[in-house]
Amino acid sequence: MASALRVQVSPSALFSENLDLHPLTPSNDLSELVVLVTNGPGELTTWVRPLAEKLHQKILMQPRAKNSSTALRLVLVPCPNGTGQEKSAAQKWQQFEKINEANQFWDLLLKPKKYGFWPKKGVVVFLGGDQFWSVLLSARLGYRHITYAEWIARWPQWNDRIAAMSLKVKNQIPPRFRERCTIVGDLMADLSAIAKATEPLPEGEWIALLPGSKKSKLSVGVPFLLEVADKLKSIRPNCKFLLPIASTTSIQELQYFNSSKNPIAKVYKSSIKYIYPPKRDCPWSKLITMAGTEIHLQEEQPAHGSLSQCSLALTTVGANTAELGALNVPMIVILPTQHINVMQAWDGLIGIISRLPWMNWCIGFLLSAWRLRNKGFLAWPNISARKMIVPERIGKISPLGIANEAFDWLSSPERLRGQQEDLKRLRGEPGAINALADEVQYLLSKTIQRN
């Protein structure tokens, strides 16, 4: 597939010019669309939702403005990072007039009328996944196209506008296309400012537990972090625990992965005793372990307001490390490599190595050697900074070892502040969401003016 994407033929040439996307009798009175394209749960929560909210503030659009001739839609694209639950998560936000699921994408390209009326004018906004999918979609619909480029703009020749995270991204664009590019900044930098507008947590020293959002990660993360919580509570009795439920999972899945149905749960001693539903005086569900540790479960997403007030987070690798970094939350990133069979379903280098049968016995050693030789990192703050900002604990690690390390960090406020300051410097100033929304609004206005 990668080699096929290097062809320089215009994407619009891939589709028949004779297909009428816009019937003379439209199914509604829409005259233009803004279509956000994304892939997985991380991008959906940290990029799509804030931008959609900002666009609704700037432009009257359906479904918020029911009589508007402009609508906001979401198209999910195929991606191994997707969970299949993205549509149901996004529907709760009531931001989109229509949502197309990832498994519909290719059919949507071939038969767009099957999925509703598509007016002649519109803008496609890339916010995650493979940038070529949004290029294809904009060409198929005849819409203008803008890409948010976090690290690189891969198809500048087929973009009307490029919103770059940094000057480095812009400098990588061939000179003849650079005038199309505007530096908007890091979308993640806005998360901390947005989070401050939410209600405060009850007083106390809060530790966030983030076991992941995919089944392969939850099967390890849930039993592991429950035991970490029990161990840490025993040596630091005043600490409190928050576990945000990812939008693509549920409390029932937490229970499942801590039950006998999950073979990995048998390796760990901690287990769930009760889960109490929300009450009038407590808006969250409450998990109680057999050891008596109380963990607050936050189902409402995103949990940025609550996470931003935590003293420390214990998290798996993935997009959540970028989210925590944007919120300036100190963290310890954990990767227990002793559960090799489960890790075969993980992303990137970890999953690739895990699938090689002869490497099962030395996965921890090989990962450590690779990281030392290539200065490779797994947490997004470290990848971005190209140096160790947040600790990564990889290998045959134990809940007791992580609990002791968390205790050391919590006992050293100056170390926590140091990591927090490093995270702040890494993300830059807020304002990228507003700047990107302005770019979309500008491109939409050009589209409307087009005859």
C-alpha positions in Angstrom: 0.0 0.0 0.0 2.8 2.4 0.8 4.3 2.2 -2.6 0.9 2.8 -4.2 0.5 6.0 -2.4 3.6 7.6 -4.0 1.9 8.0 -7.4 1.5 11.6 -8.4 -1.8 11.3 -10.3 -4.5 13.6 -9.0 -6.7 11.8 -6.5 -9.8 13.1 -8.3 -8.7 11.1 -11.3 -9.4 7.9 -9.3 -13.1 8.6 -9.4 -15.5 8.8 -12.3 -16.5 12.2 -13.4 -20.0 11.0 -14.3 -21.1 10.1 -10.8 -23.7 12.7 -9.6 -23.1 13.3 -5.9 -25.6 16.1 -5.7 -29.1 15.1 -6.9 -31.4 17.8 -8.2 -33.8 17.1 -5.4 -31.6 17.1 -2.2 -32.7 15.2 0.9 -32.4 18.3 3.0 -31.6 22.0 2.7 -27.8 21.8 3.4 -25.7 24.0 1.1 -22.2 23.3 2.7 -20.5 20.8 5.0 -17.5 20.8 7.3 -16.2 17.2 7.5 -13.8 16.2 10.2 -11.7 13.1 9.5 -10.1 11.1 12.3 -9.2 7.6 13.4 -8.6 6.5 17.0 -9.9 7.4 20.5 -6.9 9.6 21.4 -7.3 11.9 18.4 -11.1 11.9 18.8 -10.9 13.2 22.4 -8.0 15.6 22.2 -8.2 17.0 18.7 -11.7 16.4 17.3 -13.9 17.3 20.2 -12.2 20.6 21.1 -12.1 21.7 17.5 -15.7 20.7 16.9 -16.8 22.8 19.9 -14.8 25.8 18.8 -16.3 25.5 15.3 -19.8 25.5 16.7 -18.9 28.7 18.6 -17.7 30.4 15.4 -20.1 29.0 12.8 -23.9 28.3 13.0 -24.1 24.6 12.1 -26.3 21.6 12.4 -27.0 19.8 14.7 -26.6 22.7 17.2 -28.2 25.2 14.9 -31.1 23.2 13.5 -32.1 25.8 10.8 -28.6 26.3 9.5 -27.7 25.4 5.9 -24.2 24.3 7.1 -23.6 21.1 9.0 -20.7 19.4 10.8 -20.0 15.8 10.1 -17.5 13.2 11.3 -15.9 10.5 9.1 -13.9 7.8 10.8 -11.2 6.1 8.7 -9.6 2.7 8.9 -6.8 2.5 11.4 -5.3 -0.3 13.6 -5.5 2.1 16.5 -9.3 2.3 16.2 -11.4 0.4 18.7 -14.8 0.3 16.9 -16.4 2.4 19.7 -15.5 5.8 18.3 -18.9 6.5 16.8 -20.9 5.7 20.0 -18.4 7.9 22.0 -18.8 10.9 19.6 -22.6 10.6 19.4 -22.8 11.6 23.1 -21.2 15.0 22.4 -24.1 16.0 20.1 -21.7 17.9 17.8 -22.2 16.0 14.5 -25.1 16.0 12.2 -23.9 12.6 10.9 -21.1 10.2 11.7 -19.7 7.6 9.3 -17.9 4.6 10.9 -14.5 3.4 9.8 -15.8 0.2 8.3 -18.0 2.2 5.9 -15.1 4.3 4.6 -14.3 2.5 1.3 -18.0 2.1 0.5 -18.5 5.8 1.2 -15.8 6.7 -1.3 -17.5 4.5 -4.0 -21.1 5.3 -3.2 -21.4 8.5 -1.1 -25.1 9.0 -1.8 -25.7 5.8 0.1 -24.7 7.7 3.2 -26.8 10.8 2.8 -26.9 14.0 0.9 -23.6 15.7 0.2 -23.9 19.3 -0.9 -21.6 20.7 -3.6 -19.6 22.9 -1.3 -17.6 21.7 1.7 -14.3 21.4 3.6 -12.6 18.2 4.7 -10.4 18.6 7.8 -7.7 16.0 8.5 -7.4 15.2 12.3 -5.8 11.8 12.5 -5.1 8.6 10.7 -3.5 8.3 7.3 -3.5 11.7 5.6 -4.1 10.1 2.2 -7.6 9.0 3.2 -8.7 12.6 3.7 -7.1 13.5 0.4 -9.2 10.8 -1.3 -12.4 11.9 0.5 -12.0 15.5 -0.4 -11.3 14.6 -4.1 -14.3 12.3 -4.2 -16.7 14.9 -2.8 -15.1 17.8 -4.7 -14.5 19.6 -1.4 -11.6 21.8 -0.3 -9.1 20.2 2.1 -7.0 21.2 5.1 -4.6 19.0 7.0 -3.5 19.5 10.6 0.2 18.3 10.3 1.6 17.4 13.7 5.0 16.0 12.4 4.8 16.1 8.6 2.5 17.2 5.7 2.7 14.2 3.4 0.6 15.5 0.5 1.0 19.3 0.3 0.2 19.4 -3.4 -3.3 18.1 -2.8 -4.1 20.4 0.2 -5.7 23.8 -0.1 -4.4 24.7 3.4 -2.0 23.1 5.8 -2.2 23.9 9.5 1.3 23.0 11.0 2.1 22.3 14.6 5.6 23.9 14.3 8.0 25.7 12.0 9.9 22.4 11.6 6.8 20.9 9.9 6.5 23.9 7.6 10.2 23.8 6.6 9.8 20.2 5.5 7.2 21.3 2.9 8.6 21.9 -0.6 9.1 25.6 -1.1 6.5 25.9 -3.8 3.7 24.8 -1.4 4.8 26.6 1.7 2.5 29.6 1.1 -0.4 27.2 1.8 0.9 26.5 5.3 0.1 28.4 8.5 1.7 27.5 11.9 -1.2 27.1 14.3 0.7 25.4 17.2 0.1 22.3 19.2 -3.6 21.4 19.6 -2.7 19.5 22.8 -1.4 22.7 24.4 -5.0 23.9 24.7 -6.1 21.0 26.9 -4.7 22.4 30.2 -6.4 25.8 29.7 -9.7 24.1 28.9 -9.4 21.8 31.9 -9.2 24.7 34.3 -12.8 25.6 33.5 -14.1 22.5 35.1 -15.1 21.8 38.7 -12.3 20.9 41.2 -11.7 17.5 42.7 -12.3 17.0 46.4 -9.3 18.0 48.5 -6.5 15.4 48.6 -3.5 13.9 46.9 -5.0 12.3 43.8 -3.2 9.6 41.7 -4.7 8.9 38.2 -4.7 5.3 37.0 -4.9 4.8 33.2 -4.9 1.2 32.2 -5.6 1.9 28.5 -8.6 1.8 26.1 -8.0 -1.3 24.1 -8.8 -4.8 25.2 -5.1 -6.0 24.8 -4.0 -3.2 27.1 -6.9 -3.5 29.6 -6.2 -7.2 30.1 -2.8 -6.3 31.6 -3.4 -2.7 32.8 -6.5 -3.4 35.0 -5.2 -6.2 37.2 -1.7 -4.6 37.3 -2.9 -1.1 38.3 -5.4 -2.4 40.9 -2.6 -4.1 42.7 -0.4 -1.0 42.4 -3.2 1.0 44.0 -3.5 -1.5 46.9 0.3 -1.4 47.5 0.5 2.4 47.3 -2.4 2.9 49.6 -0.7 0.6 52.2 2.4 2.8 52.3 0.7 6.2 51.6 -2.7 6.0 53.3 -3.8 9.5 52.5 -3.6 9.2 48.7 -6.8 9.0 46.6 -7.3 7.3 43.2 -9.0 8.3 40.0 -9.6 6.0 37.1 -11.1 7.7 34.1 -13.2 5.3 32.0 -12.1 5.7 28.4 -14.9 6.6 26.0 -14.4 3.4 24.1 -14.7 1.1 27.1 -16.9 0.7 30.2 -17.1 -0.3 33.8 -18.3 -3.7 32.8 -15.1 -4.2 30.9 -13.1 -3.3 34.0 -14.9 -6.0 35.9 -14.4 -8.5 33.1 -10.6 -7.9 32.9 -10.3 -8.3 36.7 -12.3 -11.6 36.7 -11.3 -15.2 36.1 -12.2 -14.8 32.5 -9.0 -12.9 32.0 -6.0 -15.3 32.6 -3.7 -12.5 33.4 -5.8 -11.4 36.4 -4.8 -14.7 38.1 -1.2 -13.5 38.3 -2.2 -10.6 40.6 -3.7 -10.7 44.1 -5.9 -7.6 44.0 -9.5 -7.9 42.9 -12.7 -5.9 42.9 -15.1 -6.3 45.8 -17.8 -3.8 45.0 -18.6 -1.1 42.5 -21.1 1.5 43.8 -23.1 3.5 41.3 -23.1 7.4 41.5 -25.1 9.1 44.3 -26.4 12.6 44.8 -23.4 13.5 47.0 -21.0 11.7 44.6 -21.3 12.0 40.8 -18.9 9.1 40.1 -19.1 5.4 40.5 -16.8 4.0 43.2 -14.7 0.9 43.0 -13.7 -0.9 46.2 -10.9 -3.5 46.1 -10.8 -6.6 48.4 -8.1 -4.8 50.3 -10.4 -1.8 50.9 -8.8 0.6 48.5 -11.3 3.1 47.1 -11.0 4.2 43.4 -13.2 6.8 41.9 -14.4 5.9 38.4 -15.1 8.9 36.1 -17.3 7.9 33.1 -17.9 11.3 31.7 -15.3 12.1 29.0 -13.0 13.8 28.5 -11.7 13.7 32.0 -9.2 16.6 31.4 -10.5 18.7 34.3 -10.0 15.9 36.8 -6.7 14.6 35.4 -5.2 18.1 35.4 -5.6 18.2 39.2 -3.8 14.9 39.9 -0.4 14.9 41.5 0.8 11.9 39.5 -0.5 9.5 36.8 0.4 5.8 36.4 -0.3 5.0 32.7 0.3 2.6 29.9 2.0 3.7 26.6 -0.1 5.4 24.0 -2.0 8.6 23.2 -2.8 9.0 26.9 0.8 10.0 27.5 0.4 12.9 25.1 -2.9 13.8 26.8 -1.3 13.8 30.2 1.7 15.7 28.9 -0.6 18.4 27.5 -2.3 18.7 30.8 1.1 19.0 32.5 0.4 16.0 34.7 3.6 14.2 36.0 3.5 10.5 35.1 5.2 7.1 35.3 4.8 5.1 32.1 4.6 1.4 32.6 5.0 -1.5 30.2 5.0 -5.0 31.8 6.6 -7.1 29.2 6.1 -10.4 31.0 2.7 -10.8 29.4 4.1 -11.4 25.9 1.1 -13.2 24.4 -1.2 -10.2 25.0 1.3 -7.7 23.7 1.1 -9.3 20.2 -2.0 -7.2 19.7 -0.2 -3.9 20.6 0.8 -1.2 18.1 4.2 -0.4 16.6 7.5 -2.0 17.5 6.2 -3.7 20.6 3.6 -5.6 18.7 5.9 -6.5 15.8 8.6 -7.9 18.1 6.0 -9.7 20.2 4.8 -11.7 17.2 8.2 -13.3 16.6 8.0 -16.6 18.5 11.8 -16.9 19.1 11.8 -13.5 20.8 9.3 -14.4 23.6 12.0 -15.1 26.1 14.0 -11.9 25.6 11.4 -9.2 24.8 12.4 -7.0 27.7 16.1 -7.2 27.0 15.6 -6.4 23.3 13.3 -3.4 23.9 15.8 -2.0 26.4 18.8 -2.6 24.0 16.8 -0.9 21.1 16.0 2.1 23.3 19.7 2.5 24.4 21.1 2.2 20.9 18.5 4.3 19.1 17.6 6.6 21.9 14.1 5.3 21.3 11.2 6.3 23.6 7.7 5.1 24.0 6.0 8.0 25.8 4.9 10.9 23.6 6.6 13.6 25.8 9.9 11.8 25.5 9.5 11.2 21.8 8.7 14.9 21.3 11.6 16.1 23.4 14.0 13.4 22.2 15.1 13.0 25.8 13.8 11.4 29.0 11.2 13.7 30.6 8.9 11.2 32.1 10.1 7.8 33.4 9.4 4.7 31.3 9.4 1.4 33.2 9.8 -1.4 30.8 10.4 -5.1 31.4 9.4 -7.6 34.1 8.1 -4.9 36.4 6.0 -5.5 39.5 3.1 -3.6 41.1 5.2 -3.2 44.3 8.1 -1.7 42.4 5.8 0.8 40.7 4.1 1.6 44.0 7.4 2.3 45.6 8.6 4.5 42.8 5.3 6.4 42.9 5.8 6.9 46.7 9.2 8.4 46.0 7.9 10.8 43.4 5.0 11.9 45.7 7.4 12.4 48.5 9.5 14.8 46.4 7.3 17.7 45.4 10.3 19.5 43.8 10.8 16.5 41.4 7.1 16.6 40.5 7.3 20.3 39.8 10.4 19.8 37.7 8.7 17.2 35.5 5.6 19.5 35.3 7.7 22.4 34.1 9.4 20.3 31.5 6.0 19.2 30.2 4.8 22.9 30.0 7.9 23.9 28.0 7.4 21.0 25.6 3.8 21.9 24.5 4.1 25.6 24.0 1.4 28.3 24.4 -2.3 27.5 24.0 -4.4 28.9 21.1 -3.9 26.3 18.4 -7.6 25.2 18.5 -8.8 28.7 17.9 -6.2 29.2 15.1 -7.2 26.0 13.4 -10.9 26.9 13.6 -10.1 30.2 12.0 -8.3 28.4 9.1 -11.3 26.1 8.6 -13.7 29.1 8.7 -11.6 30.9 6.2 -11.5 28.0 3.8 -15.3 27.5 4.2 -15.9 31.1 3.3 -13.8 30.7 0.1 -15.8 27.6 -0.7 -19.1 29.4 -0.3 -17.8 32.3 -2.5 -16.8 29.8 -5.2 -19.2 29.7 -8.2 
